[in-house]
Amino acid sequence: MNIYHINKGIGRTVEFKGLKAQYLFIFAGGLLGLLVLVMILYMAGVNTYICLSIGGITSSVLIWQTFSLNRKYGEHGLMKLGAKIKHPRYIISRKSVFRYLKSNSKKAAA
């Protein structure tokens, strides 16, 4: 008889080694872009040790920064931060206060 396991992760966000949601995609995209950069530098004729050191240093900075953002903002933190930046801090109304207080003459005549 076959035993089928129930998927208990339905509706949960994607997680890999502690990275959640958009941080996982930032991490993967950054490493892919870094790989392309190192390959371009190598094909351009830059010294191999310089290419490897640039790749190693920038990948360690990418890993450190991604995990620190994940720890600081959490699963939905970057989206909340982006929404906070898009909203205005305060609303400016340049109309005078008396314009809001006076009654409309068309309504009074009717």
GIFENLIN-V391741 format. One record per pair of residues at least 6 apart in sequence whose C-alpha atoms are under 6 Angstrom apart, sorted by the first residue. I is the first residue (numbers start at 0). GAP is how many residues later the second one is. D is the distance in Angstrom with one decimal. If there is no record, write none. Layout:
i:I gap:GAP d:D
i:I gap:GAP d:D
//
This chain:
i:12 gap:8 d:5.9
i:13 gap:6 d:5.9
i:13 gap:7 d:5.5
i:19 gap:55 d:5.8
i:37 gap:13 d:5.8
//
